[in-house]
Amino acid sequence: MEQMAQKAKEAAEYLKKGMKAEPKIGLILGSGLGDLAEEVEESVTADYSSIPHFPVSTVEGHAGRLVTGKLQNQNVIAMQGRFHYYEGYSMKEVTFPIRVMKELGVEVLIVTNACGAMNSSFRPGDLMVIDDHLNMTGTNPLIGRNDESLGPRFPDMSQAYDAELKETAFRAGKELGIDLKNGIYTGITGPNFMSSAELIMLRKLGGDVVGMSTVPEVIVARHTGLRVLGISCITDMAVGEEMEGISHEEVMATAAKTKPRFISLVKEILADI
């Protein structure tokens, strides 16, 4: 962990050289949702491959760039694409950008994802505010020796998703006429889509949606003291008893159709924070 702190400092120092202002809000833009970063004004862009110690995104729909600048008059830093455990990275590598954001001065993290709905009342194209999560990855990014300068040994996850930020999201949805859902995000490792029996099990455990990201990032964000808002874009139905199969291409296509509403929602939230 001490080495992690040093690496985060080195990455942050590199990014500060090109930044015009200290970002206060971090955005992680999931599959097919990265176009929001194109609306950042006075933007400065850095490819992941150029940033010290950064992994490189290998998944279609993840551009692999950090964008800093202004959005809705807020100083932001946006990840166009994230890293996943299934790509072969360690959980510490997957969550490294969160450490860098904290080092840069970020106080609020808005994390987004594309996911499948296990709750049969949801529909593809719905947007869901995350109430809480189930960590079904079988691991944790905080395993190992703890560096108290980064966060406590035993961080509390009972209120992982900030109540005030959730209220802000619902106000924004109401203002825009978007019928926001809310529920529990279930994090798995992937990369395969789940079997029918697994989906039935996860739903019975309390999950409303399922995806292959977000949970490790939120754990580290809370470990380091960031306030977190999570928004899921539902791209497909993952109801075990009714499974017809799904592909990544279909996920991307639905995310693309949902982009305009998603972008409007996040911008409205930013304007109200």
C-alpha positions as CSV (number, residue, x, y, z in Angstrom):
1,M,0.0,0.0,0.0
2,E,2.9,2.4,0.7
3,Q,4.1,1.7,-2.8
4,M,0.6,2.4,-4.0
5,A,0.6,5.9,-2.3
6,Q,3.9,6.8,-4.0
7,K,2.7,5.6,-7.4
8,A,-0.5,7.7,-7.0
9,K,1.6,10.7,-6.2
10,E,3.8,10.2,-9.3
11,A,0.8,9.8,-11.6
12,A,-0.9,12.9,-10.0
13,E,2.2,15.0,-10.4
14,Y,2.4,14.1,-14.1
15,L,-1.3,15.1,-14.6
16,K,-1.0,18.3,-12.7
17,K,1.6,19.6,-15.2
18,G,-1.1,19.9,-17.9
19,M,-4.2,20.6,-15.8
20,K,-5.7,24.1,-15.7
21,A,-7.6,23.7,-12.4
22,E,-7.8,21.2,-9.5
23,P,-10.7,18.8,-10.1
24,K,-13.3,18.3,-7.4
25,I,-15.6,15.8,-9.1
26,G,-14.4,12.5,-10.6
27,L,-16.5,10.7,-13.3
28,I,-16.0,7.1,-14.3
29,L,-17.8,6.6,-17.6
30,G,-18.8,3.0,-18.3
31,S,-19.4,1.0,-21.5
32,G,-20.7,3.1,-24.3
33,L,-21.2,6.2,-22.0
34,G,-17.8,7.9,-22.6
35,D,-19.2,10.6,-24.9
36,L,-20.0,12.7,-21.9
37,A,-16.3,13.5,-21.6
38,E,-16.5,15.1,-25.1
39,E,-18.7,17.9,-23.5
40,V,-16.0,18.9,-21.0
41,E,-14.9,22.5,-21.7
42,E,-11.3,23.8,-21.6
43,S,-10.4,20.2,-21.7
44,V,-7.0,18.6,-21.3
45,T,-6.7,14.9,-22.4
46,A,-4.2,12.3,-21.4
47,D,-4.1,8.8,-22.8
48,Y,-3.9,6.1,-20.1
49,S,-0.7,4.8,-21.8
50,S,1.0,8.1,-21.1
51,I,0.3,8.3,-17.4
52,P,2.8,6.8,-15.0
53,H,1.7,3.4,-13.5
54,F,-1.7,3.5,-15.2
55,P,-3.1,0.3,-16.7
56,V,-4.5,0.4,-20.3
57,S,-8.2,-0.3,-21.1
58,T,-8.6,-3.2,-23.5
59,V,-12.4,-3.4,-23.8
60,E,-14.5,-2.1,-26.8
61,G,-16.4,1.0,-25.8
62,H,-13.7,2.2,-23.4
63,A,-11.6,5.0,-25.1
64,G,-8.8,4.8,-22.5
65,R,-8.4,8.5,-21.8
66,L,-8.5,10.9,-18.8
67,V,-10.2,14.2,-19.5
68,T,-9.9,17.2,-17.2
69,G,-11.7,20.6,-17.5
70,K,-15.1,22.2,-16.8
71,L,-18.5,20.7,-17.0
72,Q,-21.6,22.6,-15.8
73,N,-19.1,25.0,-14.2
74,Q,-17.6,22.3,-12.1
75,N,-13.9,21.3,-12.3
76,V,-14.0,17.6,-13.3
77,I,-11.8,14.7,-14.2
78,A,-13.5,12.0,-16.4
79,M,-12.3,8.5,-17.1
80,Q,-13.3,7.6,-20.7
81,G,-13.3,3.9,-20.0
82,R,-12.3,1.9,-16.9
83,F,-10.3,-1.2,-16.0
84,H,-11.8,-4.6,-15.1
85,Y,-10.5,-7.5,-13.0
86,Y,-11.4,-9.8,-15.9
87,E,-8.8,-8.1,-18.1
88,G,-6.1,-9.6,-15.9
89,Y,-5.4,-6.6,-13.7
90,S,-5.2,-6.9,-10.0
91,M,-7.9,-5.2,-7.9
92,K,-5.3,-2.6,-6.8
93,E,-4.6,-1.8,-10.5
94,V,-8.3,-1.7,-11.3
95,T,-8.8,0.9,-8.6
96,F,-5.6,2.8,-9.0
97,P,-7.3,5.8,-10.8
98,I,-9.4,6.4,-7.7
99,R,-6.2,6.9,-5.7
100,V,-4.9,9.3,-8.3
101,M,-8.2,11.3,-8.3
102,K,-7.9,11.7,-4.5
103,E,-4.3,12.8,-4.8
104,L,-5.5,15.5,-7.3
105,G,-8.1,16.9,-5.0
106,V,-11.3,15.1,-6.0
107,E,-14.0,15.0,-3.3
108,V,-17.0,13.5,-5.1
109,L,-17.0,10.4,-7.4
110,I,-19.8,9.7,-9.8
111,V,-19.4,6.2,-11.1
112,T,-21.5,4.8,-14.0
113,N,-21.9,1.4,-15.6
114,A,-23.8,-0.6,-18.1
115,C,-25.5,-3.6,-16.5
116,G,-28.2,-6.3,-16.8
117,A,-31.5,-6.1,-14.9
118,M,-32.4,-9.1,-12.7
119,N,-35.4,-7.1,-11.4
120,S,-38.2,-7.9,-13.9
121,S,-39.9,-4.5,-13.3
122,F,-36.9,-2.8,-15.0
123,R,-36.5,-2.4,-18.7
124,P,-33.5,-1.9,-21.1
125,G,-32.8,1.8,-21.3
126,D,-33.7,2.5,-17.7
127,L,-31.3,4.5,-15.5
128,M,-30.9,3.3,-11.9
129,V,-29.5,5.1,-8.9
130,I,-27.5,2.6,-6.9
131,D,-28.7,2.3,-3.3
132,D,-26.1,-0.3,-2.2
133,H,-24.1,-3.2,-3.6
134,L,-23.3,-6.8,-3.2
135,N,-19.7,-7.7,-3.7
136,M,-19.8,-11.1,-5.4
137,T,-16.3,-10.9,-6.9
138,G,-14.8,-13.1,-4.2
139,T,-12.0,-10.6,-3.5
140,N,-11.4,-7.0,-2.3
141,P,-9.0,-4.2,-3.4
142,L,-8.1,-3.5,0.2
143,I,-6.6,-6.9,0.9
144,G,-3.0,-6.6,2.0
145,R,-1.1,-4.3,4.3
146,N,-3.0,-1.1,4.9
147,D,-1.4,2.4,4.5
148,E,-3.2,4.7,7.0
149,S,-2.3,7.7,4.9
150,L,-4.7,6.3,2.2
151,G,-7.5,5.3,4.5
152,P,-8.5,3.2,7.6
153,R,-7.8,-0.5,8.0
154,F,-11.5,-1.3,8.4
155,P,-13.6,1.3,6.4
156,D,-17.3,1.4,6.9
157,M,-19.4,0.4,3.9
158,S,-22.8,0.7,5.5
159,Q,-23.5,4.0,3.7
160,A,-21.3,3.5,0.7
161,Y,-23.5,5.6,-1.6
162,D,-24.1,9.2,-0.4
163,A,-27.7,9.9,0.6
164,E,-27.5,13.6,-0.3
165,L,-26.1,12.8,-3.7
166,K,-28.8,10.3,-4.3
167,E,-31.4,12.9,-3.5
168,T,-29.7,15.3,-5.9
169,A,-29.9,12.6,-8.6
170,F,-33.7,12.1,-8.1
171,R,-34.3,15.9,-8.2
172,A,-32.4,16.0,-11.5
173,G,-34.4,13.1,-12.9
174,K,-37.7,14.8,-11.9
175,E,-36.6,18.0,-13.5
176,L,-35.8,16.2,-16.7
177,G,-38.8,13.9,-16.7
178,I,-36.6,10.8,-16.3
179,D,-38.2,8.0,-14.3
180,L,-35.2,7.0,-12.4
181,K,-35.1,3.5,-10.8
182,N,-33.2,2.6,-7.6
183,G,-31.8,-0.6,-6.4
184,I,-28.9,-2.9,-5.5
185,Y,-26.0,-3.4,-7.9
186,T,-24.4,-6.9,-7.8
187,G,-20.7,-6.9,-8.7
188,I,-19.2,-10.0,-10.4
189,T,-15.8,-10.6,-12.0
190,G,-16.9,-11.7,-15.5
191,P,-16.0,-11.8,-18.3
192,N,-18.8,-14.3,-19.1
193,F,-22.4,-13.4,-18.8
194,M,-24.0,-15.3,-15.9
195,S,-25.9,-18.6,-16.2
196,S,-29.6,-18.7,-15.5
197,A,-29.2,-20.4,-12.2
198,E,-26.6,-17.9,-11.1
199,L,-28.9,-15.0,-11.9
200,I,-31.7,-16.5,-10.0
201,M,-29.4,-17.0,-7.0
202,L,-28.2,-13.3,-7.1
203,R,-31.7,-12.0,-7.4
204,K,-32.8,-14.1,-4.4
205,L,-29.8,-12.6,-2.5
206,G,-31.3,-9.1,-3.1
207,G,-29.6,-7.9,-6.3
208,D,-31.6,-5.8,-8.8
209,V,-28.9,-5.5,-11.4
210,V,-25.6,-7.3,-12.2
211,G,-22.4,-6.0,-13.7
212,M,-18.6,-6.5,-13.9
213,S,-17.3,-3.2,-12.4
214,T,-18.1,-0.4,-10.0
215,V,-17.9,-2.3,-6.6
216,P,-14.1,-2.3,-6.3
217,E,-14.0,1.3,-7.3
218,V,-16.6,2.3,-4.7
219,I,-14.8,0.3,-2.0
220,V,-11.6,2.2,-2.7
221,A,-13.4,5.6,-3.0
222,R,-15.0,5.1,0.4
223,H,-11.6,3.9,1.8
224,T,-10.1,7.1,0.7
225,G,-12.9,9.3,1.9
226,L,-14.7,10.3,-1.3
227,R,-18.5,10.8,-1.5
228,V,-20.0,8.4,-4.1
229,L,-22.9,8.5,-6.4
230,G,-23.6,5.4,-8.6
231,I,-25.7,5.4,-11.8
232,S,-26.4,2.2,-13.8
233,C,-27.6,2.1,-17.4
234,I,-29.7,-1.0,-17.8
235,T,-28.8,-2.5,-21.2
236,D,-30.4,-5.9,-21.1
237,M,-32.7,-8.2,-19.0
238,A,-30.9,-10.8,-16.9
239,V,-33.9,-12.6,-15.5
240,G,-32.7,-16.2,-15.1
241,E,-36.1,-17.8,-15.8
242,E,-36.4,-15.8,-19.1
243,M,-32.9,-15.8,-20.5
244,E,-32.5,-15.6,-24.2
245,G,-28.8,-14.8,-24.4
246,I,-26.9,-11.5,-24.7
247,S,-23.8,-10.2,-26.4
248,H,-21.5,-7.3,-25.7
249,E,-22.6,-5.7,-29.0
250,E,-26.2,-5.6,-27.8
251,V,-25.1,-4.0,-24.5
252,M,-23.2,-1.3,-26.4
253,A,-26.1,-0.7,-28.7
254,T,-28.6,-0.1,-25.9
255,A,-26.0,2.1,-24.0
256,A,-25.7,4.2,-27.2
257,K,-29.5,4.7,-27.4
258,T,-29.6,5.7,-23.7
259,K,-26.7,8.2,-24.0
260,P,-28.7,11.4,-24.5
261,R,-30.7,10.9,-21.3
262,F,-27.7,9.7,-19.4
263,I,-25.7,12.8,-20.4
264,S,-28.6,15.1,-19.6
265,L,-29.0,13.5,-16.2
266,V,-25.3,13.7,-15.2
267,K,-25.1,17.3,-16.3
268,E,-28.2,18.3,-14.3
269,I,-26.7,16.5,-11.3
270,L,-23.4,18.4,-11.7
271,A,-25.3,21.7,-11.9
272,D,-27.0,21.0,-8.6
273,I,-24.0,19.7,-6.5
